[in-house]
Amino acid sequence: MSQSSSSPSSQSFIFYRNPHRNYPIAARSDGVYIYDTDGKRYLDASGGAVVVSIGHGVREISEAALAQMERITFNHSSQFTNASQEELGRRIVALSPGGGYRLVPLTSDSEATEAAIKISRQYHMELGHESKHIIIARQQSYHGSTLGALSATDFIARRRNYQPMLLPFDLIAPCNCYRCPFEKTYPECNVFCARELE
């Protein structure tokens, strides 16, 4: 029985973002292309949700992932570490200016944003600055789809349905000399966009 490349949402057991749309069934990928079950080729010009920056089907990546899964698939960070994670930490810190960093390994951008918000609050709590809780984010930004990350996101279409549940983060204009939101010109503006924060 051949599998159709279009899966009606009403016949699927998956909860899709748009239940009224029929999604093509991705069968395979290679480089910058995704192929559906009918063989139609799609150019993945955005790398998925901007997460496949090296392209699809890179054998070196799949071989490294398989090798790691054959050693150990998962260990909880409250109980164990592993050699691959420690090596990743060393490499990233070596590439980072200033050094002296520690990493928090996470699985998504939304989770990383949530963790950053919580760590910044925890940091100030540990220093006895209980009143410090304000988060400032940029307008025209996207930080993820969890409630905390969405609170720091200024993407009206994504926020609309959840507005009553979002945290009241302050939003400031992006630095954009090409299309200055303050209609100023650099350098005469004296970097007004940076001073807006103050």
C-alpha positions in Angstrom: 0.0 0.0 0.0 1.5 3.3 -1.0 1.6 6.1 1.4 0.2 9.4 0.2 2.3 12.5 0.6 -0.6 14.4 2.1 -1.9 13.3 5.5 -5.3 14.8 6.3 -5.2 16.2 9.8 -8.6 14.7 10.6 -7.2 11.2 10.0 -3.9 11.7 11.9 -3.2 11.0 15.6 -0.8 14.0 15.7 -1.9 17.4 17.0 -0.6 19.8 14.3 -0.3 23.6 14.6 -2.9 23.9 11.9 -5.5 21.1 12.2 -7.2 22.3 8.9 -4.1 21.8 6.8 -2.9 18.6 5.0 0.8 18.3 5.6 3.1 16.6 3.1 4.8 13.5 4.5 8.6 14.0 4.6 10.2 10.8 3.5 13.9 11.7 3.4 16.2 14.7 3.2 19.5 15.4 1.5 21.6 18.6 1.9 19.1 21.6 1.5 16.2 19.4 0.2 13.4 17.5 1.8 11.5 14.9 -0.3 7.9 13.8 0.3 6.6 10.3 -0.2 5.6 11.1 -3.8 9.2 12.2 -4.6 8.4 15.9 -4.7 11.5 18.0 -3.7 11.2 21.0 -1.4 14.0 23.5 -0.8 14.5 23.9 2.9 15.7 27.5 2.7 15.3 28.2 6.4 16.9 25.0 7.8 13.7 23.8 9.4 13.0 26.3 12.1 16.5 27.7 11.7 18.0 24.6 13.4 19.5 22.6 10.5 22.3 25.0 9.6 24.6 22.3 8.3 22.0 20.7 5.9 20.2 17.4 6.0 21.7 13.9 5.8 25.3 14.8 6.8 26.8 11.4 7.3 29.4 12.6 9.8 26.7 13.9 12.1 24.5 10.7 11.8 27.5 8.5 12.5 28.6 10.5 15.5 25.0 10.5 16.9 24.8 6.7 16.4 28.1 6.1 18.1 27.0 8.2 21.1 23.6 6.4 21.3 25.4 3.0 21.2 27.6 4.1 24.2 24.8 5.8 26.2 21.6 7.3 24.9 20.8 9.6 27.9 21.9 10.4 31.4 20.2 12.8 33.7 22.4 15.8 34.6 21.4 15.6 38.3 23.1 12.1 38.5 25.8 11.8 35.8 27.9 13.4 33.1 29.5 11.8 30.1 32.7 12.2 28.1 31.1 13.6 25.0 29.3 16.3 27.1 32.5 17.2 28.9 34.4 17.5 25.6 31.7 19.7 24.1 31.9 21.9 27.1 35.7 22.2 26.7 35.4 23.1 23.0 32.7 25.7 23.5 34.5 27.4 26.3 37.8 27.4 24.3 36.0 29.3 21.5 34.3 31.8 23.9 36.0 35.1 24.7 37.2 35.6 28.3 36.9 32.0 29.4 35.8 30.9 32.9 32.3 29.8 31.6 30.2 26.8 32.5 27.6 25.4 30.2 24.0 24.2 30.8 23.4 21.5 28.2 19.8 21.8 27.0 17.8 20.4 24.1 16.0 23.5 22.5 16.1 27.2 22.1 12.9 27.6 24.1 14.4 25.5 27.0 17.6 27.6 26.9 15.6 30.8 27.1 13.6 29.5 30.0 16.8 28.4 31.8 18.5 31.8 31.2 15.5 33.6 32.7 15.5 31.3 35.7 19.3 31.4 36.2 19.3 35.2 36.1 16.7 35.3 38.8 18.5 32.6 40.8 21.7 34.6 40.5 20.2 37.7 42.0 18.4 35.7 44.7 21.7 34.1 45.8 23.2 37.6 46.1 20.3 38.8 48.2 18.8 41.0 45.5 15.3 39.6 45.8 13.8 42.7 44.1 15.6 42.1 40.8 13.2 40.3 38.5 12.8 42.5 35.4 13.5 40.9 32.0 14.1 43.2 29.0 13.8 41.8 25.5 13.9 43.2 22.0 10.9 44.1 19.9 10.7 42.0 16.7 12.4 39.1 18.5 11.7 35.4 18.7 13.0 33.4 21.7 10.9 30.2 21.7 7.4 28.9 22.2 7.2 28.0 25.9 5.4 30.6 28.1 8.5 32.2 29.5 10.3 32.3 26.1 7.1 33.6 24.5 6.9 36.4 27.1 10.3 37.6 25.9 9.2 37.3 22.3 7.6 40.2 20.4 5.9 38.2 17.7 2.3 39.3 17.9 0.8 36.3 15.9 2.5 33.8 18.2 1.6 35.7 21.4 -2.0 36.5 20.6 -3.8 33.4 22.0 -1.6 33.3 25.1 -1.5 37.0 26.0 -3.3 36.6 29.4 -0.8 34.0 30.5 2.4 35.8 29.5 4.8 37.5 31.9 5.0 41.3 31.6 8.5 41.6 30.1 9.8 45.0 29.0 10.5 45.4 25.3 12.9 47.8 23.7 13.5 48.6 20.0 16.1 46.7 18.0 19.3 48.4 17.0 18.8 48.8 13.2 20.7 51.6 11.5 19.3 50.6 8.1 15.7 51.1 9.3 16.0 53.1 12.5 12.9 52.7 14.6 13.6 56.2 16.0 14.1 57.7 12.5 17.6 58.8 13.4 20.9 58.6 11.5 24.2 57.3 12.7 26.5 58.7 14.0 24.5 61.9 14.7 22.0 59.8 16.7 24.7 59.2 19.4 23.6 55.6 19.5 20.1 56.5 20.8 18.9 52.9 20.5 21.5 51.7 23.1 20.6 54.6 25.4 16.9 53.7 25.2 17.7 50.9 27.7 18.8 53.4 30.3 
